[in-house]
Amino acid sequence: MSAAELRLPPVLPEAPASAEALRAAVPGARVTVVGGARSGLSVARLLARHGAHVFLTDHGAAEAGVADALARDGVESEFGGHTARALDCDWVVLSPGVPTTSPLVQSALQQKRPVYAEIEVASWFCPGPIVAVTGSNGKTTTTSLIAHVCATDGRAHVVAGNIGTAFSDFVDDLDEDTVVVLEVSSFQLDHIVTFRPHVAVLLNITPDHLDRYDHDLSRYAAAKFRLFANSQPGDWLVYNQDDPLVREHVQHLSAERGLVPVAFSVTDEPAPGAFVRDGHLVLDLPAIGTPPGASPPMIRSEDFMPTSDLALRGRHNLYNSLASAIVARAVEIRSDVVRESLTSFEGVPHRLETVRTVGGVAFVNDSKATNVNAVWYALESFPSTDGPSVVLIAGGRDKGNDYEPLQRLVAEKVKGIVAIGEGAEAVEQDLGPHTARVARADSMQEAIQYAQLMAEAGDTVLLSPACASFDMFENYEDRGDTFKRLVHAL
């Protein structure tokens, strides 16, 4: 089937049913859940608890005891392939690991069966406000930072989505005062219909996961833009004004629907918004309890805090901090609490995580940098005043990377590159000519050994792969944990 023939979800849903109507239709519905990973198992159990007849299908083998556990929860299942039973249903729910292009999903769409994402279904049962964060880079840090602000304030909240726990695991235990903070990927947005966050945050869009979108950036961007598909006046539409692709879409959507978006920027001073002026974070936002576009009037130029007080370094973390400050205002958290939170946040594992210093050489784990733009931000955070001081370990399963944006930073800041994994040849060819030394390693242990030979006291060995991990590791966490274990053994 050609790319042109594939049935893909529209950028905006056409006349969606209400969440209330969809929730009311769950009891007695025949539902197939495709994908037996964390989110699929969670949403299958959620739907079964609410009276649906659920059948879960997965092309892979089941882990020990999973099928029996599902049966005890009232869920039929099959593993090791999809049979005709999978399409004997009223509608389909996808685990985010299942692409729209899979034959089973294409068959469901061709038969005009509704296909819903797991976060869409979970949102039908959610009584509290939803804060949803997406972007090619920074969404885990920003989601975690927002959660840290809520925790510092003592605000009831849960963190779910792409960050580790499925949304469906929480919804039955929530009340209307609990803030739900979701990290949302493009895969999770592909099949939403009524999903409507009270606060929607779009950090940036750069090439990533293009293998899932026919190597077409516009399709990937369209999936990200679905975050705002159901935004209405009074919702907080928070966006990065410095990203031209994001800015153009948000401004067009806002004008079309009468929305008042709230921007953040490090190069301009948007109003309403949050920005940097003379080394200080500045907020130009509605008063607490006031939605965008309503009275009382804006608070002008609230000098919020010096950027030097932020716990997280780097330009990318300025964006994450600005976005988090806006979200805090949207969920009515006081400025003094937010300042304390931005000062005390310790970051997230596998994102510019200092592991250890050995012989004067710092080892930094940035395994979560699975695309080129994330590596750009990582390198940008290191000084280059005394010449190149970074030894970069990069490579893995390439997702259609263009390394050209990294070449200037590599020339300025990188004294050596160790290439690993399936993407090693591309890393060597595209980045090798811009640094003094290049080596190829067959394992993480060998990569660290080569990096040690290239580095000297005062340098940094940075694992920032720009690639997925699945050629050598189970996931980016496994890759980062392996790096840390080996560094601690030095």
N, C-alpha and C positions, 0 to 999 in steps of 0.2 A: 504494500500500500504506500503510495507516495505521500509526501508531506502535505501536499495540497488536498489530498483526499481524507486526511485525518480529521476526525471530529474533535474540536477543541472547545473548551468553555468560552463564552463571550467575555469581553472585557467588563461589561456591566450586565447584570441579569435583567431579563425582560419581564416586567410585571411580576416580581416574585410574590409567592404566597407569604403570609405573615408567619413569624416564628410561632405564634400561638396556634395558628391553624395546623402547621406542620407537627407541632407537639401533640395536638389533639388527635392526629391521625396515626400516632405510633401504636397504641393498643390494637392488637389484632393484625397489624401490618406484617407482610412477609418481606423480610429484609435480608439481603446478602451483604456481608462485610468481606471485603477483599483485602487480604493481608493479615497475617497472624503475628505481627510484631506488637510492640507495646501499645500503640494507639488503637490498632485493630482489636486486640483483645479487650481493651478498656471500653471502647464504644459498643462492642458486642454485648458485654455484660450490662452496660447502661441501658441499652434498648431492651434487653430481656427483662430487666427489672421493671421496665415500664410497659410490659405486656406485649412486646413484639415477638413474632416467631422468627428467630435469628438463625441464619446459616453462615458460618465463617468458612472461607476457602482460601488456601494458600498454596502456591506452587512448590514451596519448599517443604522439607520434612519437619515434623513437629518436634519440639523439645520434649523430653521425657515428662509425662504426666499432664501435658497441656490439654490434650483432647479430653481426658477424664475430668479435669477441672472445669473445662467449658461445659461438659455434659451436666455436671452437678449444678452449674449456674443456669441451666436451661438453654444452652446454645449447642446446636448441632454443628458439626465441623467436618472438613476434609482437608487432608494435607498431601503433598506430593503431586499436585496437579489439580486442574479445574475440570470438573465434569459438567454435564448439561444441567445438573441440579443447581448450579450456581446462578443460572439465569431464570430459574423458576421463582420469581420474586416480584414484588411491587416496586421496589427501588433498591439502590446499591449505595453502600458507604465505603469510601476508600481510606485505607491507611495511607499516610503521606509518602511512604516508600514505594507505592504503586503508581507508575506513570499513567497518564491519560492515554498514551499510545499503546498500552498493553492490549493484546487481542481481546481479552475478556471485557475490558472497559469499553473498547470500541464496539464490541457486539452489543453491550447494554445500551450504549448511546444510539446505535443504529436501530435498535428495537424501541427507542424512545422511552426507556426506563430512566427516571431521574437518578442522577449520580451526585452524591453529597460528600463533602469532606467531613472528617471526624470533628473538627472544630465547629463546623456548621451545626451538626447534630447536637453536640454538647451545649452550644449556645442557646438552643431551644429551652433548656432546663435551667439556665443560669439566672438567678434572681438579682444579682448584684451588678455593679458597674464593671465594665471590662476595659482594661488598658491593653492595647495590642501594639506590639513593636515589631517592625520588620525593616529590612534593608539588607544589602549585600554584605555589609561589614558593620560590626559594633552592636548588633542586636542582643547578643548574650550579655555583654557588659552593661548595656543600657537597661535591659530588663532586670538584671541583678542589682544595678544601682537604684532603680526605682523601688525594688523590693526592700533594699537597705533603708531607703528614706521612709518607707511605710513602717518597717520594723523599728526604726529609731523613734518614730512618732507614736509607736504602740498601736498603730492602725491594723485592724484585722485584715489579712490579705493572704492570698495563695499565689504561687508562681507555677506556671504550667506551660504546656505547648512544646515547642521545639527544644526547650531548655532541659527537659529530662523527665517530666511527669505528664502524662496525657491529661488534657482538659477534662475528659470524660470521667476521670478518677475522682474529681472533686465536686462536680455540680450538685449531686444529691445531698451534699452536706453543707452547702453554702446558704447564707442569708443575704438580705438586700443591703446590709452594711459592710459586707466583705468585698474588698477590692480584688479583682482577678487580674493579675499581671501575666500576660501571655507573650512569649516569644513566638513569632509566627513566620514560617518559611513560605516561599513562593509555592511549594508543593501543597501546603495546607490551605492556601488561598485559591488554588485552581478550581475548586468546586464548592465555593460558598454561594449562598443564595440570599439569606436574610441576615447573615452575620454582621452585626453592627456594634463596633466598640464605641463606648462613650468617649474615649480618648484613643485616637489612632495616630501612631508615630511612624513616619517613613524617614529613615536615616539617610539613605543613599541608594543609588542603583549603578552598579558596575558589572561587567561581564562575569557571570558565575553560573554554574549548572547549565550551561548552554547545550550540553548533550541531552538534556531533558526537553529542550525547546527548539529542536532542529537547528541548533547553532544560530539562532535568530534572537538578537538582543531585544527586539521589539516585543516578541512573545514573552520573554522573561519579564520585561518591564510591565507588560499588561497584567501578568499575574500579580506582581507587587502592587499595582495600582488598584487591584480589587479590594485592598484594605479599606478604601474609601467608597466602595461601591454603594453602600447604603447610608452614608453620612447624611445627617439632616441638620438644619440650623439649630444651634445650641450644642452640638457635638464639638469636641476639640479635634481639629484636623491639624496635626503638628508635623512640620516638614522642614527639610534642609534646603534653605534658599540658595545655598552655594552650589547645589547640584543642578545643572541646567535642565536635565531630563525630568527630574522631580519637580522643579520650579514651574516648568512649562505646563505639565499636566495638572498640577494643583491649582494654578491660577486659572486655567481654562475650566476645570471642574467647578471651582468656587464661583466663578462668574455665572456659570450655567445654572447652578442650584441655589444661589443666594447664600453661600457659606462664607464665614469669616475665618480664613486659615490663620494659624499662628506659626510664624517662622522662627528658625534659629540660624545664626550666621556668625562666621568669624571674619568676614570681609565687609559686611554692610551692617546697617542698623535698622532692621525691620520693625515696624509697628503695626499690629501687636507682634511681640516676639522677644527673643533673648539673644544677646550678642556680646561681643568683646570690645571694650573701649579702654585704651590706655592701660592695658594689663589687668582690667577688672571685668568680671561678669556683670552685665547690666540687664535688668529685666524691665520690659515695657509691656505689662500684662494687665488683664482685667483683675479687679479686686477679687479676693477669695469669695467664692460663692456666686460669682457672676460669669455666665457663659460668654464666649466671644461674640462681639457685636452688640451686646446689651449694655445698659447703663447700670451702675454709675460709670463715669468716664474712666479712661485708662489711667493707670499709675505710670507717670512718665519717668523714665530713666532712674529706676531704683538701683543705686550702686550696691550690687549684691555681695560680692566678695572678690578679693584679689585672685587672679588665676594661679598665683604662686602657692596659694593655700590648698589647691586641689590635690587630692591624694593620688590621682592618676596623671601620668605625664603624657605628652604628645598631643599633636594637633587633633588627632582622631578622638581623643578623650575630652577635648574641649567641646566637640560636637555632642558627645555622649552626655556630658555634664549639663550642657545647655538644654538639651532635650529633656533630661530628667528634671531639671528645675521647672520647666514648663508643665510637665506632668504633675509635679507636686502641687503647683498652683491649681491645676484642674481638679485634683481630688482633695483640695482644701487643706493642705498641710502648711503650717506656718514657716516663714522664711528662716527663722533661727534654727528650726529643726533641719531644714534642707542644708543650710550652711554646715551644720555639724556633720550631717551625713556625707556630703561631698568631701569633707576633710578627712573622715575616718574610714571611708570605703577602702577595702584591701584588694579589690580586683577579683577576677575569676580565674580558675585554674586553666592552664594552657593558653593564656593570652598575655604575652610579655611577662611571663612569670619567672622571676629570678630564682634559679635553682640552687646555685652554689658558686663560690669563687675558689678556684684552684690555681695556685701558683700565680696569683694576681690576675687570672683570666676569669671573667664572669661568664657563666653559662645560663642562657635565657631560653625558656621553653615557650614558643609561640606556635605550638602545633595546630591551634585553632585557625591559623592563617591559611585557609584552604583555597584562596584565590589571589590573583596578582595584586589587587588593590589593597588587601589586608597586609601584604608584605610591604607595599609602598608606605603605608602608614607606620608599620613597624620600623622600617629603615629611617623614615623621616624623623622618628623620635630620638635617634642617636646623633650626637654632635659629630661634626667633621672638621673642627677648627684645627686639629693637629694631624690631619690626614686620615686616610682610611683606617678604621680600627675594629671592623666587624668581619668575622668569618661566618659566612652564611651557609647553612645546611638547607638545601631546597630540593624539591622533586617529589615524585609520587605518581599517582594516577592523574594524568593531565585531563582537564575538562574543556579543552579547546583554548588554552591560554595564549595570550599575546603578551610577551615579556618586554616589549619595547618601552612601556611606561616606566619600567624599573631601571633602564640602562643608565640614566643620568645619576640616580641615587647610588647604584652599584659602583659607578666610576668614582663618586665622591666619598663613599663611606665603607666600601667593602674591599678588604685586602685579599680575600680568598673565598672561593666557593667550593663546597663539597656537594656534588650532585648524587641523588639517590633515586631508586625506584624506576618505574616505567618511563617517567618523564625526564630521566637524567640526560639523555642526549639533547633534548630541546633546551634544557637549562644550560648545558655546556655551550651549545651553538649560539644561543641568543644572548646569554649573559657573560659567558667566559671571556670574550674579547674585551670586556670592560673592566676586568680586574687582573691582578698580577698573577694569581695562582688558581688553578682549577684541578680538582681530583674527582674521581668517580668511586663511590663506595657501594659494596654489595649488601651491607647491613648497617644498622644504626650504630653498632659498636665500632665498626670500621670507620664510619663517618666521623664519630667523635675522635677517634685516634688521628685521622687526617687533620681534623680541625685543630687539635692540640698542637700538631706539628707546625701549622700555619700561624698560630696565635702566639703572642708574647704578653708579658705583664701589661695591664692596662687595656687589653683588648676584650672583646665580647664574642663568644661563640653563640650564634643565634640560630635556633631551629625555627625557621619560618618557611614552610614548604611550598606555598602557592598552589598546592595540589591536594586532591583527596588522598586518603590513606589506604584505600582498600586493596592496593596491590601488595602491600607488605604487612598491614595491620588490620585489626577489626574495625577501627574507627580512629578519629583524631585523638580521642582520649587515650586509647591504647598506645598510639604512637608517642604522645607526650609522656605518658607514664613510663614507657620503655626508655625514652631519653633521660628522664629524671633518675630512674633506677641506675642506669649506667653511669651517669654523672656522679651520683652519690657513691658509686663503687670506685671512682678514680683515686 
